[in-house]
Amino acid sequence: MERFPLAILGPGALGLHFAARLGGIVPVALIARDAAGAARLNAGVEVGGQGFHPNAFAAEEAPEADWVIVLVKAGDTAAAAATAERMHPLGVLSLQNGLTGELLRAHCAAPRVEQGITTEGAYRERGDGADRIYPSGAGETLVPPGFEAVAELLARAGLRARVEPDIAAARLAKLLVNVAINPLAALFRVPNGALLEPPHRVLLDTLVREALPVLRAHGLELDEAAALARVHAVARATAANRASMLQDLLAGRRTEIDAITGALLRMAARTGSELPTHRAVQVLVRALESADD
């Protein structure tokens, strides 16, 4: 079987957005959960108003690839890691929400296994028996040293991407954005930009201020003004985007609340901090999940 320059594990909205852009410059293998999912993808999907026919494979039939980008939901990380290892890549790069790098490394023995970040946005709409993917905010993708080849491919595809030497700090900054925007967008069922307006803005800023001391204790070097500015800028840049947690609730899927807010609460426990607003948000999102079961 052909060895691909690049593979993407996770054909969700963001995975399809990346696959469509990157597929314009190099062959890309898109890895679905099973054969039925791969067949649906190979039949074609609309991405950004254009028809897209990916090279889709079931996980058990995944081809070899030089580089693997992981964009599955956090709960599927261990299975994705095992699939990635079978592809014999030079490196595996997670661009998932939450902090999944350690779990990925525990289940994948590729030469390089790291977690980067992306603030690209995309959402899926289903109708007339077809899926449509809408890019919804040009963000930036940061990759760790050692993944220069991936950053180059992303840049060639027209995506903003660069190598970030201090990727650990960048991951903390992304977690700050995620714990503020994702749960509130899901709870209020609004696009990201609406969180900058009353009455949501008060809760958004409260979540940022409450999380900041914990993240600073773990190495984030942002003061309060810079932290608020960072979150507001992402919400503004992705104003039309439906956060992944909102998309999950609307589709009746389990969210990544435990990988996002849960990660922050576990960090807080290690420093003996209490984060009552974040804990309340976690409980509310879980309650909505249960209501949809």
Solvent accessible surface area in square Angstrom, and as a share of the most:
residue,aa,sasa,rsa
1,M,169,0.75
2,E,100,0.45
3,R,91,0.33
4,F,8,0.03
5,P,40,0.25
6,L,1,0.00
7,A,0,0.00
8,I,0,0.00
9,L,7,0.03
10,G,5,0.05
11,P,33,0.21
12,G,31,0.29
13,A,12,0.10
14,L,40,0.20
15,G,1,0.01
16,L,0,0.00
17,H,4,0.02
18,F,0,0.00
19,A,1,0.01
20,A,28,0.22
21,R,94,0.34
22,L,0,0.00
23,G,36,0.34
24,G,68,0.65
25,I,55,0.28
26,V,21,0.12
27,P,63,0.40
28,V,9,0.05
29,A,0,0.00
30,L,0,0.00
31,I,4,0.02
32,A,5,0.04
33,R,177,0.65
34,D,63,0.32
35,A,60,0.47
36,A,57,0.44
37,G,10,0.10
38,A,7,0.06
39,A,63,0.49
40,R,166,0.60
41,L,18,0.09
42,N,68,0.35
43,A,79,0.61
44,G,30,0.28
45,V,14,0.08
46,E,55,0.25
47,V,13,0.07
48,G,42,0.40
49,G,50,0.48
50,Q,128,0.57
51,G,72,0.69
52,F,34,0.14
53,H,128,0.57
54,P,11,0.07
55,N,72,0.37
56,A,9,0.07
57,F,41,0.17
58,A,1,0.01
59,A,22,0.17
60,E,117,0.53
61,E,100,0.45
62,A,22,0.17
63,P,4,0.03
64,E,72,0.32
65,A,0,0.00
66,D,43,0.22
67,W,25,0.09
68,V,1,0.01
69,I,0,0.00
70,V,0,0.00
71,L,24,0.12
72,V,27,0.15
73,K,67,0.28
74,A,11,0.09
75,G,79,0.76
76,D,42,0.22
77,T,0,0.00
78,A,38,0.29
79,A,70,0.54
80,A,7,0.05
81,A,0,0.00
82,A,43,0.33
83,T,8,0.05
84,A,0,0.00
85,E,68,0.31
86,R,126,0.46
87,M,0,0.00
88,H,116,0.52
89,P,6,0.04
90,L,85,0.42
91,G,0,0.00
92,V,0,0.00
93,L,1,0.00
94,S,0,0.00
95,L,4,0.02
96,Q,8,0.04
97,N,27,0.14
98,G,8,0.08
99,L,74,0.37
100,T,6,0.04
101,G,6,0.05
102,E,138,0.62
103,L,76,0.38
104,L,0,0.00
105,R,102,0.37
106,A,81,0.63
107,H,84,0.37
108,C,8,0.05
109,A,83,0.64
110,A,16,0.12
111,P,107,0.67
112,R,106,0.39
113,V,11,0.07
114,E,56,0.25
115,Q,4,0.02
116,G,0,0.00
117,I,17,0.09
118,T,5,0.03
119,T,32,0.19
120,E,19,0.09
121,G,4,0.03
122,A,6,0.05
123,Y,35,0.13
124,R,50,0.18
125,E,64,0.29
126,R,157,0.57
127,G,31,0.29
128,D,141,0.73
129,G,92,0.88
130,A,44,0.34
131,D,38,0.20
132,R,68,0.25
133,I,1,0.00
134,Y,71,0.27
135,P,61,0.38
136,S,11,0.07
137,G,21,0.20
138,A,77,0.60
139,G,6,0.06
140,E,43,0.19
141,T,0,0.00
142,L,15,0.07
143,V,0,0.00
144,P,4,0.02
145,P,72,0.45
146,G,24,0.23
147,F,1,0.00
148,E,92,0.41
149,A,41,0.32
150,V,1,0.01
151,A,9,0.07
152,E,106,0.48
153,L,19,0.09
154,L,0,0.00
155,A,54,0.42
156,R,134,0.49
157,A,11,0.09
158,G,53,0.51
159,L,9,0.04
160,R,140,0.51
161,A,22,0.17
162,R,105,0.38
163,V,43,0.25
164,E,29,0.13
165,P,109,0.69
166,D,82,0.43
167,I,16,0.08
168,A,54,0.42
169,A,27,0.21
170,A,12,0.09
171,R,47,0.17
172,L,18,0.09
173,A,5,0.04
174,K,22,0.10
175,L,2,0.01
176,L,0,0.00
177,V,8,0.05
178,N,7,0.04
179,V,0,0.00
180,A,0,0.00
181,I,6,0.03
182,N,9,0.05
183,P,0,0.00
184,L,1,0.01
185,A,0,0.00
186,A,0,0.00
187,L,37,0.19
188,F,80,0.33
189,R,110,0.40
190,V,27,0.16
191,P,59,0.37
192,N,7,0.04
193,G,15,0.15
194,A,29,0.23
195,L,0,0.00
196,L,21,0.10
197,E,102,0.46
198,P,111,0.70
199,P,97,0.61
200,H,27,0.12
201,R,85,0.31
202,V,110,0.63
203,L,64,0.32
204,L,0,0.00
205,D,17,0.09
206,T,48,0.28
207,L,0,0.00
208,V,0,0.00
209,R,111,0.40
210,E,34,0.15
211,A,0,0.00
212,L,11,0.05
213,P,84,0.53
214,V,3,0.02
215,L,0,0.00
216,R,119,0.43
217,A,71,0.55
218,H,63,0.28
219,G,40,0.39
220,L,7,0.04
221,E,158,0.71
222,L,26,0.13
223,D,85,0.44
224,E,80,0.36
225,A,75,0.58
226,A,38,0.30
227,A,0,0.00
228,L,22,0.11
229,A,59,0.46
230,R,100,0.36
231,V,0,0.00
232,H,21,0.09
233,A,49,0.38
234,V,25,0.14
235,A,0,0.00
236,R,142,0.52
237,A,60,0.47
238,T,5,0.03
239,A,44,0.34
240,A,69,0.53
241,N,15,0.08
242,R,71,0.26
243,A,4,0.03
244,S,29,0.18
245,M,1,0.01
246,L,5,0.03
247,Q,26,0.12
248,D,1,0.00
249,L,5,0.02
250,L,95,0.47
251,A,51,0.39
252,G,47,0.46
253,R,98,0.36
254,R,145,0.53
255,T,17,0.10
256,E,13,0.06
257,I,3,0.01
258,D,66,0.34
259,A,18,0.14
260,I,0,0.00
261,T,0,0.00
262,G,3,0.03
263,A,8,0.06
264,L,0,0.00
265,L,10,0.05
266,R,128,0.47
267,M,6,0.02
268,A,3,0.02
269,A,77,0.60
270,R,166,0.61
271,T,65,0.38
272,G,68,0.65
273,S,41,0.27
274,E,140,0.63
275,L,7,0.04
276,P,91,0.57
277,T,31,0.18
278,H,0,0.00
279,R,118,0.43
280,A,50,0.39
281,V,7,0.04
282,Q,10,0.05
283,V,86,0.50
284,L,95,0.47
285,V,0,0.00
286,R,106,0.39
287,A,54,0.42
288,L,53,0.26
289,E,10,0.05
290,S,67,0.44
291,A,80,0.62
292,D,68,0.35
293,D,125,0.65
